[in-house]
Amino acid sequence: MSEPGTNSSCGRLYGLGLGPGDPDLITVKAARLIEKMPVIAYFAKRGASGKARAILEPWLKAHTREVPLLYPLTTEIHFCDPAYAQALRAFYETSAETLATYLAAGQDVALVCEGDPLFYGSFMHLHIRLRERFPVTIVPGISGMAGAWCAAQMPMTWGDDVLSVLPGTLKGDVLTTKLRESDAVVIIKIGANLAKIRASIIEAGRLDEALYIEQATMTGEYFQPLTEKKDENAPYFSMILIPGQGRRP
C-alpha cells in the first residue's frame, strides 16, 4: 500500500470512522491518516457543515482539500417514497464520481463518517460504487452506541445476552415483537419516531428499563430514564438503551 498522498496509477479510497462524537475518540490510525491525506470528503446537510466536519476539525491540516458532499434532502420526503430513494441514488452516484475524479488523478481520498464506516453509514453507498475501480482501506471507528453506553456507564450484555440494534423507523408492531424477543436493545434513528418507539416499548413491557440519551460523548450530552422524558422531541444523535439482565457470577 502506498503512503497516503503519493501519486500512483490511481489513488486509494480510505473510509475513516470518526467515532461517536468526541474528537479525542478518533483512533490513532485514523488521526494519522487524516493528517497526511490530500483530500478529505464528508457528508453534510445543505447549509450546515455537519457533525463529521465538527469531529474532524482538530485533526485537519491547512494543506487538506475539503470536499463536502451535501445531501439533496433529509426529512422533506418520507424514506418509503420512491422519490426519496431516487433522489438519494442520484446523489450517491454523483458523489462517487466526484471522488473518482480525485482518485483517477492519483490522489488518495478519505471519506470520513461518524461512528463506524460499515455500520448504518453513508460511506457504504459510495464504497459499493467505487470498490471495483480503486483500492480501498477501511479504518473502523467506535460506534455511536458504544459511546452512548460508556457515557451512561450502562453495562449492556451479560453472559449469554443477545444484543439487538433496532432502527426506530421500523413499524410499531415489528418493534414490539423484536423488543420482546431481545435481551439487550439499542434503538437508533429516533428523531420523529419517538412516540411510536415509546408505545412499542410500553407494549413490550420494557419501559422501566429504557434509558434515553442524546449527543453522547459530545457537547450537550444528556441522558435520563425514558419514563422521565415527557416530550417527543429527539435530535438525530439520540438513542435508547435497554440493558440485558443475563447470567453473571
NORQUI-V765484 format. One record per residue. N is the residue number from 0. RES is the residue in three letters. SS is DSSP state (alpha for helix, beta for strand, coil for the rest). Layout:
n	res	ss
N	RES	SS
N	RES	SS
//
This chain:
n	res	ss
0	MET	coil
1	SER	coil
2	GLU	coil
3	PRO	coil
4	GLY	coil
5	THR	coil
6	ASN	coil
7	SER	coil
8	SER	coil
9	CYS	coil
10	GLY	coil
11	ARG	coil
12	LEU	beta
13	TYR	beta
14	GLY	beta
15	LEU	beta
16	GLY	beta
17	LEU	coil
18	GLY	beta
19	PRO	coil
20	GLY	coil
21	ASP	coil
22	PRO	alpha
23	ASP	alpha
24	LEU	alpha
25	ILE	coil
26	THR	coil
27	VAL	alpha
28	LYS	alpha
29	ALA	alpha
30	ALA	alpha
31	ARG	alpha
32	LEU	alpha
33	ILE	alpha
34	GLU	alpha
35	LYS	alpha
36	MET	coil
37	PRO	coil
38	VAL	beta
39	ILE	beta
40	ALA	beta
41	TYR	beta
42	PHE	beta
43	ALA	beta
44	LYS	beta
45	ARG	coil
46	GLY	coil
47	ALA	coil
48	SER	coil
49	GLY	coil
50	LYS	alpha
51	ALA	alpha
52	ARG	alpha
53	ALA	alpha
54	ILE	alpha
55	LEU	alpha
56	GLU	alpha
57	PRO	alpha
58	TRP	alpha
59	LEU	coil
60	LYS	coil
61	ALA	coil
62	HIS	coil
63	THR	coil
64	ARG	beta
65	GLU	beta
66	VAL	beta
67	PRO	beta
68	LEU	beta
69	LEU	beta
70	TYR	beta
71	PRO	coil
72	LEU	coil
73	THR	coil
74	THR	coil
75	GLU	coil
76	ILE	coil
77	HIS	coil
78	PHE	coil
79	CYS	coil
80	ASP	coil
81	PRO	alpha
82	ALA	alpha
83	TYR	alpha
84	ALA	alpha
85	GLN	alpha
86	ALA	alpha
87	LEU	alpha
88	ARG	alpha
89	ALA	alpha
90	PHE	alpha
91	TYR	alpha
92	GLU	alpha
93	THR	alpha
94	SER	alpha
95	ALA	alpha
96	GLU	alpha
97	THR	alpha
98	LEU	alpha
99	ALA	alpha
100	THR	alpha
101	TYR	alpha
102	LEU	alpha
103	ALA	alpha
104	ALA	coil
105	GLY	coil
106	GLN	coil
107	ASP	coil
108	VAL	beta
109	ALA	beta
110	LEU	beta
111	VAL	beta
112	CYS	beta
113	GLU	coil
114	GLY	beta
115	ASP	coil
116	PRO	coil
117	LEU	coil
118	PHE	coil
119	TYR	coil
120	GLY	coil
121	SER	coil
122	PHE	alpha
123	MET	alpha
124	HIS	alpha
125	LEU	alpha
126	HIS	alpha
127	ILE	alpha
128	ARG	alpha
129	LEU	alpha
130	ARG	coil
131	GLU	coil
132	ARG	coil
133	PHE	coil
134	PRO	coil
135	VAL	beta
136	THR	beta
137	ILE	beta
138	VAL	beta
139	PRO	coil
140	GLY	coil
141	ILE	coil
142	SER	coil
143	GLY	alpha
144	MET	alpha
145	ALA	alpha
146	GLY	alpha
147	ALA	alpha
148	TRP	alpha
149	CYS	alpha
150	ALA	alpha
151	ALA	coil
152	GLN	coil
153	MET	coil
154	PRO	coil
155	MET	coil
156	THR	coil
157	TRP	coil
158	GLY	coil
159	ASP	coil
160	ASP	coil
161	VAL	coil
162	LEU	beta
163	SER	beta
164	VAL	beta
165	LEU	beta
166	PRO	beta
167	GLY	coil
168	THR	coil
169	LEU	coil
170	LYS	coil
171	GLY	alpha
172	ASP	alpha
173	VAL	alpha
174	LEU	alpha
175	THR	alpha
176	THR	alpha
177	LYS	alpha
178	LEU	alpha
179	ARG	alpha
180	GLU	alpha
181	SER	coil
182	ASP	coil
183	ALA	beta
184	VAL	beta
185	VAL	beta
186	ILE	beta
187	ILE	beta
188	LYS	coil
189	ILE	coil
190	GLY	alpha
191	ALA	alpha
192	ASN	alpha
193	LEU	alpha
194	ALA	alpha
195	LYS	alpha
196	ILE	alpha
197	ARG	alpha
198	ALA	alpha
199	SER	alpha
200	ILE	alpha
201	ILE	alpha
202	GLU	alpha
203	ALA	coil
204	GLY	coil
205	ARG	coil
206	LEU	alpha
207	ASP	alpha
208	GLU	alpha
209	ALA	beta
210	LEU	beta
211	TYR	beta
212	ILE	beta
213	GLU	beta
214	GLN	coil
215	ALA	coil
216	THR	coil
217	MET	coil
218	THR	coil
219	GLY	coil
220	GLU	coil
221	TYR	beta
222	PHE	beta
223	GLN	beta
224	PRO	beta
225	LEU	alpha
226	THR	alpha
227	GLU	alpha
228	LYS	coil
229	LYS	coil
230	ASP	coil
231	GLU	coil
232	ASN	coil
233	ALA	coil
234	PRO	coil
235	TYR	coil
236	PHE	coil
237	SER	beta
238	MET	beta
239	ILE	beta
240	LEU	beta
241	ILE	beta
242	PRO	coil
243	GLY	coil
244	GLN	coil
245	GLY	coil
246	ARG	coil
247	ARG	coil
248	PRO	coil
//
